[in-house]
Amino acid sequence: MSFEITIRPSGHVFEAEDDETILEAALRQGFALPYGCRNGACGSCLGRVLSGEVDHGPKRPPALSEKDEAEGKALFCQAIAMSDLEIEVREIGAARDIVIKTLPCRVVKLNRLNHDVMEMQLKLPATERLQFLAGQYIDVLLKDGRRRSFSLANAPHRDEFLELHVRHVPGGVFTDQVFGEMKEKALMRIEGPLGSFFLREDSDRPVLLMGGGTGFGPLKAILEHAFEIGVKRPLHLFWGVRAKRDLYLDALPRQWAEAHEHFRYTPVLSEPQAEDAWTGETGYVHAALLRQYPDLAGFDVYMSGPPPMIQAARAAFAAAGLPEEQLYFDSFEYGEKGSG
């Protein structure tokens, strides 16, 4: 059985089968709804059910609060239509025409960036190119059928290789392999590009970017793209890590700050070590951002990193006046995205 789903405010209509999520049905028919993890953890696909009934399964997804549910909201990556629906959700026009592909690739470079982050460079077959938007991610398809998601850390204009920043999670099926026995020239299969985290180029608001750990990767891609296309809006990157050694590419944003007068960079350490001799910002990275920008009403904010950072920042930024439609985020569910 299928149900008719109408998207507001666009008025677009598509059909969903009773065994697929609303997000799956929308993507299958060319309607690009926002999403990130596809497992109910990040909240990117949150929208409102204006009429009709949906089912999230036996357990409420982690990113859907009781308050959200009481207000008629749903996570469309988990919700299944139980009737015809009218839903209210943002549509992502720029991603709609990009084809998701499954492709073989070869590891051409493994570059240890610090104690627990590896830069992987992947080469596609000579006849293939992966069209993607800066900030999107790919899935690495493992031989046992599992998959691991990693953000692309290179901008689309530098697509000879696909660059991933892989954080080592001890005991992780894939990352143990990357940091252990994997050699250059190894073959893999990937699927992508995926996700709705990318720079909205039609805005004229200043941009704040906030990354936690390897959440720097997609922000690196977005910034390199912005510099390449000549974006002149003010850009300010906040990068939060534990200690100085975790700023695995610290020299790069410092170079950007010297080369581009409209770009600023603020690293933030939550647990600086004595040997760091740190005199910069400390504590939670979102708190450091708010100390410099207590009123966020006039900004676009892009953030990527672990779910606790994303969840804390969403609430704090909303309280600081940031409209929901001016916030874009990519939540790294470790074991699902960014590592594992």
N, C-alpha and C positions, 0 to 999 in steps of 0.2 A: 504494500500500500504506500502511496506517496501523498505528501501534503504540499500545499502551495504556501510559499513564504514571501511576504512583501517587505522590502527594506524601506524604512523611513529615515531621512526625508527624501531619498532619491526616487522612490516609487518603483525601483527595480523588483522584478519578480523571478523566483526560481522555485524548483521543486526539490523536496528532500524525501528520500526513502525512509522507511521506519526503522532501518538498521544502520543508519549513518548519522553522524553528527551534523549539526547545521553548518558548521565551518567546512567540513568535508564536502557537503553538497554545494555550498557556495563556490568554493575553489574549483570544484569539478566543472561548474558551469560558467566559469570565467568572472566571478564576482569576488574581488579581493577585499575580504574583511581583515581587520588587524588581528595578528596572532603572533605568538612567540614560541612557547614551549610545546604546545599541543597536548599537554597532559594535565591541565587544570591548575598548574602551580604558579604561573606568572601573572595572570589577570589581564593580559593584553587584549583578549577578545571579549571583555566584559561589555555587555549591552543590555538593553531593556526589552522585555516582552510586553508589547502594547496590548495585544489580544491573542488569545489561544493559550495552549498549555505545552510545557516542555518537561522532560524528565532528565535529571542529572545522574540517575542510577542510585544504587543503595546508599552511597555515602556522598555527602556534600564535598565538592572539590575544595582543596586548601585555599585557593584564591577567592572563593565566594563566601563572604561572611553571612551570618544570620540576618544582619541589617540589609545587605544587598538583596538577599532572597526575599525578605519582607517587602522591599521596595519594587519587586517585580523584575529584578535584574537576573541575568543568566550568563554563564560562561559558554560561548557558542562552540568552543572546541570540545566540550563535554556534553552539552545539551542535545537531546534528540527530540524532534517534533512529535507531539502526540495529537496534533490537530493542525488545521491551517493556522498560520501565524502572521502577525504584523510585528516586526522587530525594529528597534531603533539602534543603529550602530553606524560608526564612521566607515566609509568605504575608501579604499586606498587605490586611487586611479593609476598612479605611476607603476604599480607592480602588476597590473592586470595583463599586460601584453608580454610579460617575460615568461618564457617556457621553462618549466621544471624538467630537468633531464637526469637520467641515471647514466653515469659515464665511468669508464676506467681511468685511472691516473697512475702516475709513477712518482715516488718520492725522489726528488732531485737534490734536496738539501735538508739536513738536520743540524740546526745551529743552536747550541745551548746558550740561552740568553742570561740565565742566572742559575741559582741552586735548584729551582723547581719549575722553570718555564723553558720550553723548547719551541723554537721557530721551525715549523715545517713548511717547505715549499713543494707544491705539487704541480706536476706537468701533465696536461691533458694530451690526448692524441693530436697529431699535427693537423688533422682535418677538423678539430673541434675547438670552439671557444665557449666559455660559459658567460652568457649575458647576465649581469646582476647589478643591483643597486648597492652603493656603498653602505655598509652596515648589516647587510643580510648574512645568512649563515648557510652552511651545507651540513648534510648528514654523511658521516663515514659509515658505510655498510659493512658490518663485521661478518665473518664467515659463518657464525652460528645464528645469523638472522637478526641479531641485535644491531642497534645503531647508536652512534655517538655524534652529538651536534657540536660544531665549532664555528664561531663567527669568522668571516673573511676579514683579514686585517689589512688587505691591500685595496686600493681604490680601483674602480673599473678601467681607468685609463692605463693602469699597470697590470694587465691581465695575462702576461706571458706565463707567469706562475701564479698559483693560488697560495696565499700566505695564511697560515694558521698559527696562533699562539696557544700552545698546549701546556696546561699546568699538570704536573705530576700528582696524581692521587694514589698513594700507596695502596696496593691491592686492586686498583682499577684495571679491568680487563684490557682496555686499549692503552691507557697511559703507561702501565708497566711495560708493555711491549715497546712503546715509543722510546722510553728511557732505558730499556734493556737491550733486547735482541734486534730491534729494527735497524736495518741498514739502508743507506741510500740505494736507489734503484728498485726498492720494494714496490710491488703492485698493490693497488687498492681500488675499491669502487666507491663512488660518492653519488649523492643525490642532492640537487639544488638548482637554483638558489631558493631559499626558504625565508619566511619571516617578513614582517612589515616595519622593521626598524631601519629607517633611512632618512636622510636629510630632506625636509620639505622645502623645496626651492622657491615656492610661491609666497613665502612669508618675508616680511621686511623687519621683523622683530630681532633684537639681539639674541644671541644663542649662548646658553650655558650648557656645558657638557660635563657629566660626572661619571667616572668609572671606578669600579672596585676590582683590584687584582687584574686578571686577564680581561676584564671588561674594558680595559684600555684598547684592545684589539679592534673592535668595530668602530670605536670613536676615532682611532687612528685613520681608518679607512674613510670615515665621514669627513674628517678634517683635511686629509690629502685631496679628497674630491673637491671640497669647498675652495681650497687654495687653487686647484687646477682650473676651476670654472670661473674664478674671479669673484667669489662672494666677498663683499666688503662690509657686511654686517659685523659688529663686534662679536668675537668668539672668545670664550673663557673656559678652559679645561681645568677641572678639579680631578686629581687622580689619588685615590685613597688606597693605601696598603698598610701592612703592619710596621715594617722597618725599612730602612733605607735600601737594603739589599733587594727588596721586593720591587723597587722601581726599575724594572728590568730594561727599559729603554729611555731612561730619564734624560739622556742627552738630546734625544730627538725633539720633544716638545720645547726644550730650551732653545734649540736651533730655530724652530718655527717662530718662537717669540722674538728672536733677533731679526728674522727675515720678514715678518709681517707685523706691522705696527698695530693692526686691529685684533691681534691674537694675544691672549694672556694665559699663563700656566701657573697653577697652584698645586703642588704635591702636598699630601696630607698623610702623616704617619699616626697610626692609632697606638702603636707600642714601640716608640723609638728606643733603640739600644744605646747604652752609654757610649759605645764606640762611634755611633752616628754623629755625635756632637751636633744634634739637630736644633736649629733655631727657627724653623718654619712652623707651619700650621700642624696641630696635633688633634687627636680625638676622632670623632666620626666625621666622615667626609661631607655628609649632607649638612652637618652642623657648621662646618667650616664655610660651606657655600652660603648658608643663611647669614653668617656673621658679615659677609661682604655684600649680600643682596637680601636684606630682610623683607623687601616687597617684590614679589615675583610676577605681579600682574602683567607686566609688559614684556615678558621674556618667553622664548621657546626653550624648553629644557629637554635634553637627551641624556638618558642615563642607562648604564649597563653594568651588570655585576651580580653578586649573589642575592638570592631572594630576601634575606633579612635587611640588606641595605635598601633594596627597592621598596620593600613594604614600609620601612621607617621613613624613607624620603617621601613617598607618595603622601602620607598623612601630614608630614611636616610642611611640605611644599604647598599642599592645598590650604593649610592654615595660614600660609604666607601669601595667599591670594592668587596662586597659580591656577588658571582655568584648566580643567581636565583635558580639553582639546588642544592645549599647548604643551602637554607632557607626552613624551615618547620614550619607551623603555624596552630593554631587553634583559630578561631575568635569567641568569645562569643557574639552572638547577643542576648542581654538580652530580655527576653520574648520568645526566641527560644532556646538558650543554656545557661545553668548555673543558670537560675532563671525564675521567671515569673509564 
